[in-house]
Amino acid sequence: MPRHTAKTLVIRHGTLIDGSGRPAMANDALVIVGNRIRSLGRVPEDVRLEDQDTVHVIDATGHWIMPGLIDGHCRLSFGLPSLGAVPSARGTTNPGFSALRAARNAQQVLRAGVTSLAAPGGSWFIDVALRDAITAGILDGPRIACAGRFLVTSGGILDTEPSWVGTPEHALGVLVNTVDEMRTEVRRQCKHGVDFIKLADSTWGDTQTMAPDELAAIAQEAHRRQVRVTIHSRGAGSTRAAAEAGLDWIMHADLATAEELEVVAAAGIPLMPTMTFLHRALEVGHEFEPGSGELDRIKRNWDSAVAMLERARALGITILCGTDSGNAPIMPYGQLHAHELEILVRYGGYTPLEAITACTRNNAFVMGLQHDLGVLEAGRLADLILLDRDPLADIRVLQGGAHLARVIKDGRVIALDSAAGTAPALAFEAPGRA
């Protein structure tokens, strides 16, 4: 599969939302050569639009042009939701099946307008392999930045087996209970090519399961190897400790109060609330037989997260966008990747333009490509989407790919009606059901 077309690609007319936060403007010509944007504005004198052998022109009249979406929190190899018709596919115990499934997941995500994503933890090193396969042009998919298995401590999230079992190799978390074990696992994951390290505190933030000195030791080891660190932290104490330890961004922070958020703001650390999952769980979670009190905890965290988002905005904290797609039966691929933008607008007081900027320019940070992605300007990677409706008039038109006219990734137009995009829906199995 060729990675790039040999032709110059020129997108004429339409309305440009460049991702920088600047107001939308009329587009004359956006010129792409290879996988990068050559210019915006007038057509360069040496580009002959009539030469169909070397130039391909897309007429975007009546369309809106913007950077490809970046989902900063998407699970590709999480093994959820379960596939009831294939016994060997349940969970993550079959690495071969999990890898093939993750590849299909990635293609669905791309065709929803997500040209880049961060996968903060998964099974084995499947996300690393998938990232490299996409980069090599073996298959289509968004560009990926990824972690390995979560680093967890006893009693924390994903430590679900008895203590004498621990966390087997196929588990999504790896148990590390001492600073030495934590450093060793960071070194192992760095050796296997992760882009960042994912830590995880307690599931809902009720307790703090990682000590401040442990967080600091992990950050020091990872940063020494030029790898960044993030954390699943819903609790107030863990959020403050993560900021003080110098982690690179914090996921959730549901229960953080003004006091903890002031520490985050002073440290200049971005937050990724990932409220889409909470919102979705409250909306449809009752259909999947949740455990006793689970929806009550989710409602508590949602209410607190709304207040947290308002405070974070007032403090000038940079907000990143993630959805947690793929972490549960209620989070299907290709459908919810733009819902976080609506949440920012409805509950956080953001304008649609600010929400788009959070999901493009801001999210380029989690990819480690803040100078290459997220903004449409000369020299940057040519990842963009064309829409047939105005997202500034209604941010919801970005959802589910319903209004996508084109997806362009790495300068190449992606076929939206390919087999990967039109395959029948998989038969998902809800927890606790045969």
C-alpha positions as CSV (number, residue, x, y, z in Angstrom):
1,M,0.0,0.0,0.0
2,P,1.6,3.3,-1.0
3,R,1.8,5.8,1.9
4,H,1.4,8.9,-0.2
5,T,0.0,9.9,-3.5
6,A,2.6,11.3,-6.0
7,K,0.3,14.1,-7.0
8,T,0.0,17.5,-5.4
9,L,-3.4,17.8,-3.6
10,V,-5.2,21.1,-3.7
11,I,-8.3,21.8,-1.7
12,R,-10.1,24.8,-3.2
13,H,-12.7,27.1,-1.6
14,G,-14.9,26.2,1.5
15,T,-14.5,27.5,5.0
16,L,-11.2,27.0,6.9
17,I,-11.1,26.3,10.7
18,D,-7.4,25.9,11.1
19,G,-7.3,24.6,14.7
20,S,-5.3,27.4,16.1
21,G,-8.2,29.2,17.7
22,R,-8.3,31.9,15.1
23,P,-11.8,32.6,13.6
24,A,-13.0,30.6,10.6
25,M,-12.1,32.2,7.2
26,A,-12.7,31.7,3.5
27,N,-10.3,29.2,2.0
28,D,-8.8,29.8,-1.4
29,A,-6.3,26.9,-1.8
30,L,-4.8,24.5,0.7
31,V,-1.9,22.8,-1.0
32,I,-0.5,19.4,0.1
33,V,2.6,17.8,-1.2
34,G,3.5,14.4,0.0
35,N,2.3,14.2,3.6
36,R,2.7,17.8,4.5
37,I,0.9,21.1,3.9
38,R,2.9,23.2,1.5
39,S,0.8,26.4,1.6
40,L,-2.5,28.1,2.3
41,G,-3.9,31.1,0.5
42,R,-3.4,31.7,-3.2
43,V,-2.4,28.8,-5.5
44,P,1.4,28.8,-5.9
45,E,2.5,29.9,-9.4
46,D,4.2,26.6,-10.1
47,V,1.1,24.6,-9.4
48,R,-1.0,24.2,-12.5
49,L,-4.5,23.1,-11.6
50,E,-5.3,22.0,-15.1
51,D,-2.5,19.4,-15.1
52,Q,-4.4,16.3,-14.0
53,D,-1.3,14.2,-14.2
54,T,0.4,16.0,-11.3
55,V,-2.4,17.8,-9.5
56,H,-5.6,16.5,-7.9
57,V,-8.1,19.2,-7.0
58,I,-10.9,18.8,-4.4
59,D,-13.6,21.4,-4.6
60,A,-14.7,22.2,-1.1
61,T,-17.3,24.7,-1.9
62,G,-20.1,24.6,0.7
63,H,-17.9,22.5,3.1
64,W,-15.8,23.2,6.2
65,I,-12.2,22.2,6.4
66,M,-10.5,21.5,9.8
67,P,-7.7,19.4,11.3
68,G,-8.4,15.8,11.8
69,L,-9.8,15.0,15.2
70,I,-7.4,13.7,17.9
71,D,-8.9,11.3,20.5
72,G,-6.5,11.6,23.5
73,H,-8.0,8.5,25.3
74,C,-9.0,5.6,23.1
75,R,-8.6,1.9,23.8
76,L,-7.7,-0.2,20.8
77,S,-6.5,-3.4,22.4
78,F,-8.6,-3.4,25.6
79,G,-10.6,-6.5,24.8
80,L,-13.9,-4.8,25.4
81,P,-16.7,-5.1,24.7
82,S,-16.6,-8.9,24.7
83,L,-17.5,-10.8,21.6
84,G,-20.0,-13.5,22.6
85,A,-19.9,-15.6,19.5
86,V,-16.2,-16.3,19.7
87,P,-15.1,-17.9,23.0
88,S,-11.4,-17.4,22.4
89,A,-11.9,-13.7,21.8
90,R,-13.1,-12.9,25.3
91,G,-10.9,-10.6,27.2
92,T,-7.2,-10.3,26.2
93,T,-5.9,-13.8,26.6
94,N,-5.5,-14.4,22.9
95,P,-2.9,-11.9,21.7
96,G,-3.2,-12.8,18.0
97,F,-7.0,-12.3,17.9
98,S,-6.6,-9.1,20.0
99,A,-4.1,-7.7,17.6
100,L,-6.3,-8.3,14.6
101,R,-9.3,-6.9,16.3
102,A,-7.3,-3.8,17.4
103,A,-6.4,-3.3,13.7
104,R,-10.1,-3.3,12.7
105,N,-10.9,-1.0,15.6
106,A,-8.3,1.5,14.3
107,Q,-9.8,1.5,10.8
108,Q,-13.2,2.2,12.2
109,V,-11.9,5.1,14.3
110,L,-10.1,6.6,11.3
111,R,-13.3,6.6,9.2
112,A,-15.0,8.6,11.9
113,G,-12.6,11.5,11.3
114,V,-10.0,10.7,14.0
115,T,-6.7,10.9,12.3
116,S,-4.6,10.6,15.5
117,L,-5.2,9.0,18.9
118,A,-3.5,8.2,22.1
119,A,-4.0,4.7,23.5
120,P,-3.3,5.0,27.2
121,G,-2.7,1.4,28.1
122,G,-3.8,-1.9,26.6
123,S,-2.9,-5.6,26.4
124,W,0.5,-7.0,25.7
125,F,2.4,-4.5,23.4
126,I,-0.3,-4.7,20.7
127,D,-0.8,-0.9,20.5
128,V,3.0,-0.5,19.9
129,A,2.8,-3.1,17.1
130,L,-0.3,-1.5,15.5
131,R,1.3,2.0,15.7
132,D,4.3,0.7,13.8
133,A,2.3,-1.3,11.2
134,I,0.2,1.9,10.4
135,T,3.4,4.0,10.2
136,A,4.9,1.4,7.8
137,G,1.9,1.5,5.5
138,I,0.8,-2.1,6.2
139,L,-2.8,-1.0,6.9
140,D,-4.9,2.2,7.3
141,G,-5.4,3.7,10.7
142,P,-4.9,6.9,12.7
143,R,-1.4,7.8,13.8
144,I,-1.0,6.4,17.3
145,A,0.9,7.3,20.5
146,C,0.6,4.6,23.1
147,A,1.4,3.3,26.5
148,G,1.9,-0.3,27.6
149,R,0.0,-2.0,30.4
150,F,-1.0,0.3,33.3
151,L,1.3,0.4,36.3
152,V,-0.9,-0.4,39.3
153,T,-0.5,-1.2,43.0
154,S,-2.3,-3.7,45.1
155,G,-6.0,-2.9,45.5
156,G,-5.9,-0.3,42.7
157,I,-7.8,-0.3,39.4
158,L,-7.3,-3.5,37.3
159,D,-5.8,-5.4,40.3
160,T,-8.8,-7.8,40.3
161,E,-7.2,-11.2,40.8
162,P,-6.4,-12.7,44.3
163,S,-3.1,-11.6,45.7
164,W,-1.5,-15.0,45.1
165,V,-2.3,-14.6,41.3
166,G,-1.3,-11.0,40.9
167,T,-1.5,-9.6,37.3
168,P,-0.9,-12.3,34.7
169,E,0.9,-11.3,31.5
170,H,-2.4,-10.9,29.6
171,A,-3.9,-8.5,32.2
172,L,-4.3,-4.8,31.4
173,G,-2.4,-3.8,34.5
174,V,1.0,-4.9,35.8
175,L,1.4,-5.0,39.6
176,V,4.3,-2.9,41.0
177,N,4.4,-2.4,44.7
178,T,7.8,-0.9,45.3
179,V,9.8,1.9,43.8
180,D,12.3,-0.6,42.4
181,E,9.6,-2.6,40.7
182,M,8.1,0.6,39.3
183,R,11.5,1.7,37.8
184,T,12.1,-1.8,36.4
185,E,8.7,-1.8,34.6
186,V,9.2,1.7,33.2
187,R,12.5,0.5,31.8
188,R,10.9,-2.7,30.3
189,Q,8.1,-0.7,28.7
190,C,10.5,1.9,27.3
191,K,12.6,-0.9,25.8
192,H,9.5,-2.2,24.0
193,G,8.9,1.2,22.4
194,V,6.0,2.9,24.3
195,D,5.5,6.6,23.7
196,F,4.4,7.2,27.3
197,I,3.9,5.4,30.7
198,K,0.4,5.0,32.0
199,L,-0.2,4.9,35.8
200,A,-3.5,4.2,37.5
201,D,-4.8,5.1,40.9
202,S,-8.1,3.7,42.3
203,T,-11.1,3.1,40.0
204,W,-13.4,5.9,41.2
205,G,-11.0,8.0,43.3
206,D,-12.3,6.9,46.7
207,T,-8.8,6.0,47.9
208,Q,-5.3,7.0,46.9
209,T,-3.4,3.9,46.0
210,M,-0.1,5.4,44.7
211,A,2.2,7.3,47.1
212,P,3.7,10.7,46.1
213,D,7.2,9.4,46.3
214,E,6.3,6.5,43.9
215,L,4.8,8.9,41.4
216,A,7.9,11.1,41.6
217,A,10.2,8.1,41.1
218,I,8.3,6.9,38.0
219,A,8.3,10.4,36.5
220,Q,12.0,10.8,37.1
221,E,12.9,7.4,35.5
222,A,10.6,7.9,32.5
223,H,11.7,11.5,31.8
224,R,15.3,10.4,32.0
225,R,14.5,8.1,29.1
226,Q,12.7,10.9,27.3
227,V,9.3,9.2,27.8
228,R,6.3,11.0,29.2
229,V,3.9,9.9,32.0
230,T,0.2,10.2,32.6
231,I,-2.2,8.9,35.2
232,H,-5.7,7.7,35.7
233,S,-6.6,9.9,38.7
234,R,-10.2,10.6,39.7
235,G,-9.4,11.4,43.3
236,A,-8.4,14.8,44.8
237,G,-5.3,13.5,46.6
238,S,-3.9,11.6,43.6
239,T,-4.5,14.6,41.3
240,R,-2.5,16.9,43.6
241,A,0.3,14.3,44.0
242,A,0.5,13.8,40.3
243,A,0.9,17.5,39.7
244,E,3.5,17.8,42.4
245,A,5.4,14.8,41.0
246,G,5.6,16.5,37.6
247,L,3.6,14.1,35.5
248,D,2.9,15.3,32.0
249,W,-0.9,15.3,31.9
250,I,-3.6,14.0,34.2
251,M,-6.7,12.0,33.2
252,H,-10.0,12.7,34.8
253,A,-9.5,14.6,38.1
254,D,-13.3,14.2,38.7
255,L,-13.1,14.8,42.5
256,A,-10.4,17.5,42.5
257,T,-11.5,20.6,44.3
258,A,-10.3,24.2,43.8
259,E,-7.4,23.5,46.2
260,E,-6.0,20.7,44.0
261,L,-6.7,22.5,40.8
262,E,-4.7,25.5,41.9
263,V,-1.7,23.1,42.3
264,V,-2.3,21.7,38.8
265,A,-2.6,25.2,37.4
266,A,0.6,26.3,39.1
267,A,2.5,23.3,37.7
268,G,1.2,24.1,34.2
269,I,-0.1,20.5,33.7
270,P,-3.0,19.8,31.3
271,L,-6.1,17.9,32.3
272,M,-8.0,15.4,30.2
273,P,-11.4,15.1,31.9
274,T,-12.7,12.3,29.6
275,M,-16.3,13.0,30.7
276,T,-17.7,11.2,27.7
277,F,-17.6,7.9,29.4
278,L,-19.3,9.2,32.5
279,H,-22.0,10.9,30.5
280,R,-22.6,7.8,28.4
281,A,-22.7,5.5,31.4
282,L,-25.5,7.6,33.0
283,E,-27.3,7.7,29.7
284,V,-27.4,4.0,28.8
285,G,-25.5,2.1,31.6
286,H,-28.7,0.7,33.2
287,E,-29.1,-1.5,30.1
288,F,-26.0,-3.4,30.9
289,E,-26.7,-4.6,34.5
290,P,-24.2,-2.5,36.4
291,G,-23.0,-3.6,39.8
292,S,-24.7,-2.4,43.0
293,G,-24.2,1.3,43.5
294,E,-22.0,1.7,40.4
295,L,-24.3,4.2,38.7
296,D,-24.6,6.2,41.9
297,R,-20.8,6.5,42.0
298,I,-20.7,7.5,38.4
299,K,-23.3,10.2,39.1
300,R,-21.3,11.5,42.0
301,N,-18.2,11.7,39.8
302,W,-20.1,13.3,36.9
303,D,-21.5,16.1,39.1
304,S,-18.1,16.7,40.6
305,A,-16.4,16.6,37.2
306,V,-18.8,19.3,35.9
307,A,-17.8,21.6,38.7
308,M,-14.1,20.7,38.2
309,L,-14.3,21.6,34.5
310,E,-15.7,25.0,35.3
311,R,-13.0,25.7,37.9
312,A,-10.2,24.4,35.6
313,R,-11.4,26.8,32.9
314,A,-11.4,29.7,35.3
315,L,-7.9,28.8,36.4
316,G,-6.6,28.7,32.8
317,I,-5.7,25.0,32.9
318,T,-5.2,23.5,29.4
319,I,-8.0,21.0,28.7
320,L,-7.4,18.0,26.5
321,C,-10.1,15.8,24.9
322,G,-10.5,12.0,25.3
323,T,-13.4,9.7,25.3
324,D,-12.3,6.2,26.7
325,S,-13.9,4.6,23.6
326,G,-13.4,0.9,23.6
327,N,-13.3,0.5,27.4
328,A,-16.8,-0.9,27.8
329,P,-19.8,-2.3,25.9
330,I,-21.3,1.2,26.0
331,M,-18.3,2.8,24.2
332,P,-18.3,1.5,20.6
333,Y,-15.6,2.5,18.2
334,G,-16.4,5.2,15.6
335,Q,-19.3,6.8,17.3
336,L,-18.3,8.8,20.4
337,H,-14.9,10.4,19.5
338,A,-16.3,13.9,19.1
339,H,-18.8,13.8,22.1
340,E,-16.2,15.4,24.4
341,L,-16.5,18.6,22.4
342,E,-20.2,18.8,23.0
343,I,-19.6,18.3,26.8
344,L,-17.0,21.2,26.8
345,V,-19.6,23.4,25.2
346,R,-22.7,22.4,27.2
347,Y,-21.1,22.0,30.6
348,G,-17.8,23.8,30.5
349,G,-18.7,27.1,28.9
350,Y,-16.5,26.6,25.9
351,T,-17.4,28.0,22.5
352,P,-17.5,25.5,19.6
353,L,-14.3,27.1,18.3
354,E,-12.5,26.6,21.7
355,A,-13.8,23.0,21.9
356,I,-12.4,22.3,18.4
357,T,-9.1,23.8,19.4
358,A,-9.0,21.5,22.5
359,C,-9.5,18.5,20.3
360,T,-6.9,19.5,17.7
361,R,-4.2,21.9,18.7
362,N,-4.3,21.0,22.4
363,N,-4.5,17.3,21.8
364,A,-1.4,17.3,19.6
365,F,0.5,17.5,22.9
366,V,-0.5,14.0,23.9
367,M,0.8,12.7,20.6
368,G,4.1,14.4,21.2
369,L,3.6,16.2,17.9
370,Q,2.5,19.7,19.0
371,H,4.6,21.3,16.2
372,D,3.3,18.9,13.5
373,L,-0.3,18.2,14.2
374,G,-3.5,20.0,15.2
375,V,-3.2,23.2,13.2
376,L,-3.5,23.6,9.4
377,E,-0.5,25.7,8.4
378,A,2.5,25.3,6.1
379,G,5.0,22.7,7.1
380,R,2.6,20.6,9.2
381,L,1.4,17.1,8.6
382,A,-1.6,17.0,6.3
383,D,-4.2,15.5,8.5
384,L,-7.6,17.1,7.9
385,I,-11.3,16.5,7.5
386,L,-14.0,18.1,5.3
387,L,-17.5,18.4,6.6
388,D,-20.8,19.2,4.9
389,R,-22.2,21.0,7.9
390,D,-20.8,23.9,10.0
391,P,-19.4,22.6,13.4
392,L,-19.3,26.2,14.7
393,A,-23.1,26.4,14.3
394,D,-23.6,23.0,15.9
395,I,-20.7,21.2,17.4
396,R,-22.6,17.9,17.2
397,V,-22.1,17.6,13.5
398,L,-18.7,16.2,14.2
399,Q,-20.2,13.1,15.9
400,G,-20.2,9.7,14.5
401,G,-18.8,10.7,11.1
402,A,-22.3,11.5,9.8
403,H,-21.3,14.7,8.1
404,L,-17.8,13.7,6.9
405,A,-17.2,14.5,3.2
406,R,-13.5,13.6,3.2
407,V,-10.8,12.3,5.6
408,I,-7.2,13.0,4.6
409,K,-4.5,11.5,6.7
410,D,-0.8,11.9,5.9
411,G,-1.8,13.7,2.7
412,R,-3.8,10.7,1.4
413,V,-7.6,10.6,0.9
414,I,-9.0,7.8,2.9
415,A,-11.8,5.7,1.3
416,L,-14.7,6.1,3.7
417,D,-16.7,3.3,2.0
418,S,-14.0,0.6,2.2
419,A,-14.6,-2.9,3.7
420,A,-13.2,-1.8,7.0
421,G,-15.7,1.0,7.2
422,T,-18.8,-1.0,6.1
423,A,-18.3,-4.3,7.7
424,P,-21.3,-5.5,9.8
425,A,-21.4,-4.5,13.4
426,L,-19.8,-7.0,15.8
427,A,-22.0,-8.9,18.2
428,F,-21.1,-7.4,21.5
429,E,-21.8,-9.2,24.8
430,A,-22.9,-7.3,27.8
431,P,-21.2,-8.1,31.2
432,G,-22.9,-10.9,33.1
433,R,-24.8,-12.2,30.1
434,A,-24.3,-15.5,28.3
